[in-house]
Amino acid sequence: MSMKTAEYRGMSDEQLDLTLRDEVKNLFHLRFQSATERLETPSEINKAKRVVARIKTIQRERQLAAAKGAAKEAVGNG
């Protein structure tokens, strides 16, 4: 079920938010399983962390691009 970065970039902001929530919930469950010693593949925790970081990075890039666009627009109008 691992997606490529390009697939995340193709998502809308709302889709990214929902995916991020799902991944954070998944990470919580993985950590809970790990604490109760029922986790079969410990590498799943690292994979989930990477996905969360990837999504947050894309959201931050979009946030910075929007701020940069707004700053350019403000300079152009002023």
Z-matrix of the N, CA and C atoms (Angstrom, degrees):
N
C 1 1.445
C 2 1.520 1 111.63
N 3 1.307 2 117.78 1 4.94
C 4 1.456 3 119.15 2 -178.91
C 5 1.525 4 110.07 3 -70.49
N 6 1.317 5 114.33 4 133.92
C 7 1.452 6 120.54 5 -179.51
C 8 1.521 7 109.10 6 -104.39
N 9 1.299 8 114.80 7 156.16
C 10 1.451 9 119.64 8 177.43
C 11 1.527 10 109.03 9 -86.15
N 12 1.321 11 115.44 10 158.91
C 13 1.462 12 120.93 11 -178.69
C 14 1.525 13 110.82 12 -57.97
N 15 1.315 14 117.09 13 -38.48
C 16 1.464 15 120.55 14 -179.78
C 17 1.528 16 111.16 15 -61.21
N 18 1.326 17 117.02 16 -34.80
C 19 1.456 18 119.85 17 178.79
C 20 1.529 19 111.06 18 -68.15
N 21 1.330 20 116.59 19 -37.02
C 22 1.463 21 119.72 20 176.46
C 23 1.526 22 110.31 21 -67.65
N 24 1.316 23 116.90 22 -38.95
C 25 1.467 24 120.42 23 179.68
C 26 1.532 25 111.41 24 -65.39
N 27 1.318 26 117.19 25 -27.54
C 28 1.461 27 121.61 26 179.42
C 29 1.519 28 113.43 27 -76.50
N 30 1.318 29 116.43 28 -11.57
C 31 1.469 30 120.63 29 -178.91
C 32 1.521 31 111.29 30 -78.97
N 33 1.331 32 114.59 31 155.33
C 34 1.464 33 119.31 32 174.13
C 35 1.530 34 108.10 33 -77.92
N 36 1.324 35 116.27 34 169.54
C 37 1.461 36 120.87 35 179.35
C 38 1.532 37 111.29 36 -60.29
N 39 1.325 38 116.20 37 -39.56
C 40 1.460 39 120.02 38 -179.38
C 41 1.523 40 111.14 39 -66.61
N 42 1.333 41 115.93 40 -41.73
C 43 1.464 42 119.74 41 178.29
C 44 1.526 43 110.81 42 -63.61
N 45 1.334 44 116.37 43 -39.93
C 46 1.463 45 119.87 44 177.88
C 47 1.523 46 110.94 45 -63.05
N 48 1.323 47 116.89 46 -41.94
C 49 1.464 48 120.58 47 178.64
C 50 1.527 49 110.90 48 -60.00
N 51 1.334 50 116.09 49 -45.76
C 52 1.465 51 119.75 50 179.76
C 53 1.527 52 111.41 51 -64.53
N 54 1.318 53 116.55 52 -42.11
C 55 1.462 54 120.66 53 179.23
C 56 1.517 55 110.46 54 -64.21
N 57 1.327 56 116.58 55 -40.85
C 58 1.460 57 120.45 56 178.31
C 59 1.528 58 110.48 57 -61.82
N 60 1.322 59 117.20 58 -44.93
C 61 1.469 60 120.41 59 178.17
C 62 1.528 61 111.04 60 -59.07
N 63 1.333 62 116.16 61 -44.35
C 64 1.465 63 119.98 62 179.13
C 65 1.522 64 111.60 63 -61.47
N 66 1.324 65 116.05 64 -42.98
C 67 1.463 66 119.97 65 -178.50
C 68 1.522 67 112.10 66 -68.55
N 69 1.328 68 117.12 67 -37.54
C 70 1.465 69 120.05 68 177.62
C 71 1.531 70 109.44 69 -65.75
N 72 1.325 71 116.24 70 -40.28
C 73 1.462 72 120.65 71 177.41
C 74 1.530 73 110.13 72 -63.94
N 75 1.321 74 116.41 73 -42.52
C 76 1.463 75 121.61 74 177.74
C 77 1.531 76 110.39 75 -61.33
N 78 1.324 77 116.91 76 -43.76
C 79 1.458 78 121.34 77 179.12
C 80 1.528 79 110.70 78 -61.99
N 81 1.321 80 116.66 79 -40.76
C 82 1.465 81 120.72 80 177.27
C 83 1.526 82 110.55 81 -59.06
N 84 1.340 83 115.96 82 -46.70
C 85 1.463 84 119.72 83 -179.53
C 86 1.532 85 111.49 84 -64.49
N 87 1.319 86 116.17 85 -39.13
C 88 1.463 87 119.39 86 178.30
C 89 1.528 88 110.81 87 -63.30
N 90 1.326 89 116.03 88 -42.79
C 91 1.475 90 119.68 89 178.73
C 92 1.528 91 110.79 90 -64.97
N 93 1.320 92 116.35 91 -37.78
C 94 1.459 93 120.28 92 178.50
C 95 1.530 94 110.15 93 -64.40
N 96 1.326 95 116.60 94 -44.18
C 97 1.466 96 120.90 95 177.56
C 98 1.520 97 110.67 96 -62.42
N 99 1.315 98 116.19 97 -38.14
C 100 1.456 99 120.70 98 179.50
C 101 1.525 100 110.51 99 -64.64
N 102 1.322 101 116.64 100 -40.61
C 103 1.461 102 120.67 101 -179.30
C 104 1.522 103 111.49 102 -68.10
N 105 1.328 104 116.54 103 -31.42
C 106 1.461 105 119.95 104 179.77
C 107 1.524 106 111.47 105 -94.31
N 108 1.310 107 116.49 106 10.08
C 109 1.468 108 124.33 107 176.21
C 110 1.532 109 112.84 108 59.60
N 111 1.322 110 116.55 109 38.24
C 112 1.456 111 120.28 110 178.01
C 113 1.524 112 112.29 111 -117.24
N 114 1.298 113 116.93 112 11.86
C 115 1.462 114 121.12 113 -178.08
C 116 1.526 115 109.15 114 -86.50
N 117 1.326 116 116.01 115 122.60
C 118 1.458 117 120.20 116 -177.31
C 119 1.522 118 112.42 117 -78.76
N 120 1.327 119 116.50 118 -40.25
C 121 1.464 120 120.14 119 -178.12
C 122 1.520 121 109.66 120 -123.95
N 123 1.336 122 117.57 121 100.24
C 124 1.466 123 121.53 122 -179.30
C 125 1.529 124 113.61 123 -60.37
N 126 1.318 125 117.60 124 -23.09
C 127 1.466 126 120.09 125 -179.63
C 128 1.526 127 112.01 126 -66.70
N 129 1.328 128 117.10 127 -17.78
C 130 1.469 129 120.30 128 178.58
C 131 1.524 130 111.40 129 -62.08
N 132 1.326 131 117.51 130 -32.28
C 133 1.471 132 120.54 131 179.08
C 134 1.523 133 109.64 132 -64.05
N 135 1.319 134 117.03 133 -46.08
C 136 1.465 135 120.36 134 179.25
C 137 1.523 136 111.56 135 -63.87
N 138 1.317 137 116.88 136 -39.01
C 139 1.467 138 120.38 137 178.61
C 140 1.529 139 110.36 138 -63.32
N 141 1.325 140 116.07 139 -42.73
C 142 1.467 141 120.16 140 179.86
C 143 1.520 142 110.78 141 -65.20
N 144 1.328 143 116.91 142 -40.39
C 145 1.470 144 120.42 143 177.30
C 146 1.517 145 110.94 144 -60.99
N 147 1.312 146 116.99 145 -41.15
C 148 1.475 147 120.81 146 179.87
C 149 1.517 148 111.27 147 -64.61
N 150 1.327 149 116.38 148 -40.49
C 151 1.466 150 119.97 149 179.38
C 152 1.524 151 110.20 150 -64.15
N 153 1.321 152 116.76 151 -43.97
C 154 1.468 153 120.74 152 178.39
C 155 1.529 154 109.74 153 -60.67
N 156 1.325 155 116.44 154 -45.64
C 157 1.468 156 120.20 155 179.57
C 158 1.522 157 111.12 156 -63.41
N 159 1.318 158 116.96 157 -39.83
C 160 1.466 159 121.29 158 179.73
C 161 1.523 160 110.50 159 -61.75
N 162 1.332 161 116.74 160 -45.77
C 163 1.466 162 120.61 161 -179.14
C 164 1.527 163 110.63 162 -65.78
N 165 1.329 164 116.85 163 -43.07
C 166 1.465 165 119.89 164 179.72
C 167 1.527 166 111.08 165 -64.08
N 168 1.326 167 116.88 166 -35.73
C 169 1.461 168 120.49 167 177.92
C 170 1.526 169 110.45 168 -64.42
N 171 1.315 170 116.85 169 -44.31
C 172 1.469 171 120.40 170 179.54
C 173 1.524 172 110.07 171 -63.70
N 174 1.338 173 117.05 172 -41.38
C 175 1.466 174 119.96 173 178.07
C 176 1.522 175 111.01 174 -62.57
N 177 1.322 176 117.38 175 -40.28
C 178 1.467 177 121.33 176 179.49
C 179 1.523 178 110.51 177 -67.29
N 180 1.327 179 117.57 178 -40.50
C 181 1.467 180 120.07 179 177.59
C 182 1.523 181 110.50 180 -59.94
N 183 1.315 182 116.54 181 -42.64
C 184 1.464 183 120.34 182 179.46
C 185 1.521 184 110.84 183 -65.78
N 186 1.324 185 116.08 184 -39.28
C 187 1.465 186 120.99 185 178.82
C 188 1.524 187 110.27 186 -62.32
N 189 1.335 188 116.60 187 -44.49
C 190 1.465 189 120.40 188 179.67
C 191 1.521 190 111.66 189 -67.36
N 192 1.326 191 116.70 190 -38.33
C 193 1.465 192 120.07 191 178.66
C 194 1.528 193 110.57 192 -64.88
N 195 1.324 194 116.99 193 -39.62
C 196 1.467 195 120.77 194 178.46
C 197 1.519 196 110.49 195 -65.92
N 198 1.335 197 116.94 196 -40.53
C 199 1.465 198 120.53 197 179.63
C 200 1.522 199 110.46 198 -67.14
N 201 1.330 200 115.61 199 -38.59
C 202 1.456 201 119.48 200 178.86
C 203 1.538 202 110.86 201 -65.96
N 204 1.332 203 115.70 202 -40.99
C 205 1.457 204 119.88 203 177.52
C 206 1.518 205 111.87 204 -63.82
N 207 1.313 206 116.67 205 -39.93
C 208 1.459 207 121.76 206 179.56
C 209 1.538 208 109.72 207 -67.36
N 210 1.319 209 116.84 208 -37.78
C 211 1.465 210 120.57 209 179.40
C 212 1.525 211 110.43 210 -67.10
N 213 1.323 212 116.39 211 -41.42
C 214 1.463 213 120.01 212 177.66
C 215 1.518 214 110.66 213 -63.34
N 216 1.318 215 116.27 214 -40.51
C 217 1.464 216 120.72 215 -179.69
C 218 1.530 217 110.40 216 -65.83
N 219 1.321 218 117.17 217 -39.18
C 220 1.457 219 121.77 218 -179.49
C 221 1.527 220 109.72 219 -66.60
N 222 1.322 221 117.98 220 -39.89
C 223 1.464 222 122.18 221 179.32
C 224 1.520 223 109.95 222 -68.20
N 225 1.335 224 116.24 223 -38.80
C 226 1.449 225 120.56 224 -179.42
C 227 1.526 226 112.73 225 -68.44
N 228 1.320 227 117.52 226 -31.31
C 229 1.454 228 121.96 227 -178.89
C 230 1.532 229 112.59 228 -85.60
N 231 1.333 230 115.28 229 -18.82
C 232 1.471 231 118.74 230 -173.12
C 233 1.446 232 111.86 231 -89.98
